[in-house]
Amino acid sequence: MLDIRYRTILGVALPLMVSSFIQSIVLITDSAFISRFDTLAFDAVGNGGLIFVTVYVALLGIGDGAQILIARRVGQNKIDSISKIFSTSITVLFIGALFLFILLYFFMPDWILSYSKSKIIADYQGRYLKIRSYALFASVLTLAIQAFYLAIGKTWVVLVASLLVALCNIVLDYTLIFGNFSFPKMGLEGAAWASTFSDGLGALFLVVFTIFSNYKKEYKLFKKLKINWLSFKELLNIGSPLMFQGLTALATWTIFFIWIEQIGSNELTVSQNIRSLYMFAFVPIWGFAGTTKTYISQYMGRSEFDSIPIIQKRIQLITVILLFFTFHGSILYPESLIKLVNPNETYITKSAEILRFVSISIFLYGFVSVYFQTINGSGNTIFSMAVEMIAVLIYLSAAFVFIKILHFDILWIWSVEYIYFGTIGLLSYFYLKRFNWRKKII
């Protein structure tokens, strides 16, 4: 059971933050390599990557559900239930990965061609996704094992796995995109294979580490990899709303970028620059998202409800402080950050202007996301899905009006970020204040 001292909270969150930071570096490195190879490939990898992440977060919802359930059983001291949840999550994730692989590999390339303005970018996206789709099978093991370590507070294991993935990805990007070390120059396909092989290495590390660790014996992991029907029901009850809300949120952002691509290639490239740097902003937010879910679920398992407001305030304070540390460049020197991603002078001024404009919305979300993750950690994922759906509908409506009807400049189109984050925060705070969410039993 985790205590609520600042040091302990940071001890849980920092490995996740460093892991997120490493992943951000990977994404920026990917963008930097591919932008120097070809601008059209850069745009295609950006949009194709969003599609891949969109389906990936559907699986992530099941992983988050497993994390919440395992953390609750830790709080209740029901250790025997953890292995059942773990094995069930692997089975459910595999079924989901198989379905999504078929979708990405066989159907998505043709769908992209049907709606894209640029057929070259559409073809590039299809080629990229066919390769990246293989990584979904590695994510089965990664998400299940990661959920277990997050739930018990051993987040350093996730950090080590992320570091291996990052180092492998950077080396393979350099090798395969440009054809170094006697390898053929593969360009966009090289970027896809680099990420896919790296994800496989991360999954392999987590499996080997867990098999030879004391955790395998203590929690009886990998003993019987089969579905436990009670755990299956609990996992779907908690995880399916998280799966749906994650899928909806990322699908909405994908639609947003599709609409921008239909405006023109200049606007798309500028927006892809912003998307790449967004990952820096979310380093503390993602780190404390997992931390919040674990803490809330454990303390609700012990019925220590008076500690929850303290947990929220401490996480909010640390999140905002660390956000300024990781993302202050978006306000003070955005041009320098943009040049890291894309050195083409054509796009730097406008990209920097947009980055500075939207940066405050990230600080807003860092603060209010703790309320949203409290809902998730409490197990009231149906309500968090409702919050997400309302925010998404408002976001999409505003984006449609700004892009399709009013034809705003790309700078003002990005103001929809304030609308989305603000809606999430207001609805989450209202729910926690007005509804009796503490009685949720999972």
Stockholm file with secondary structure:
# STOCKHOLM 1.0

chainA/1-442         MLDIRYRTILGVALPLMVSSFIQSIVLITDSAFISRFDTLAFDAVGNGGLIFVTVYVALLGIGDGAQILIARRVGQNKIDSISKIFSTSITVLFIGALFLFILLYFFMPDWILSYSKSKIIADYQGRYLKIRSYALFASVLTLAIQAFYLAIGKTWVVLVASLLVALCNIVLDYTLIFGNFSFPKMGLEGAAWASTFSDGLGALFLVVFTIFSNYKKEYKLFKKLKINWLSFKELLNIGSPLMFQGLTALATWTIFFIWIEQIGSNELTVSQNIRSLYMFAFVPIWGFAGTTKTYISQYMGRSEFDSIPIIQKRIQLITVILLFFTFHGSILYPESLIKLVNPNETYITKSAEILRFVSISIFLYGFVSVYFQTINGSGNTIFSMAVEMIAVLIYLSAAFVFIKILHFDILWIWSVEYIYFGTIGLLSYFYLKRFNWRKKII
#=GR chainA/1-442 SS CCCCCHHHHHHHHHHHHHHHHHHHHHHHHHHHHHHHHCHHHHHHHHHHHHHHHHHHHHHHHHHHHHHHHHHHHHHHTCTHHHHHHHHHHHHHHHHHHHHHHHIIIIIHHHHHHHHCSCHHHHHHHHHHHHHHTTHHHHHHHHHHHHHHHHHHTCTHHHHHHHHHHHHHHHHHHHHHHHTCTTCCCCTHHHHHHHHHHHHHHHHHHHHHHHHTSHHHHHHTTTSCCSCCHHHHHHHHHHHHHHHHHHHHHHHHHHHHHHHHHHHCHHHHHHHHHHHHHHHHHHHHHHHHHHHHHHHHHHHHHTTCGGGHHHHHHHHHHHHHHHHHHHHTHHHHCHHHHHHHHCCCHHHHHHHHHHHHHHHHHHHHHHHHHHHHHHHHHHTCHHHHHHHHHHHHHHHHHHHHIIIIISCCCHHHHTTHHHHHHHHHHHHHHHHHHHSCGGGCCC
#=GC SS_cons         CCCCCHHHHHHHHHHHHHHHHHHHHHHHHHHHHHHHHCHHHHHHHHHHHHHHHHHHHHHHHHHHHHHHHHHHHHHHTCTHHHHHHHHHHHHHHHHHHHHHHHIIIIIHHHHHHHHCSCHHHHHHHHHHHHHHTTHHHHHHHHHHHHHHHHHHTCTHHHHHHHHHHHHHHHHHHHHHHHTCTTCCCCTHHHHHHHHHHHHHHHHHHHHHHHHTSHHHHHHTTTSCCSCCHHHHHHHHHHHHHHHHHHHHHHHHHHHHHHHHHHHCHHHHHHHHHHHHHHHHHHHHHHHHHHHHHHHHHHHHHTTCGGGHHHHHHHHHHHHHHHHHHHHTHHHHCHHHHHHHHCCCHHHHHHHHHHHHHHHHHHHHHHHHHHHHHHHHHHTCHHHHHHHHHHHHHHHHHHHHIIIIISCCCHHHHTTHHHHHHHHHHHHHHHHHHHSCGGGCCC
//
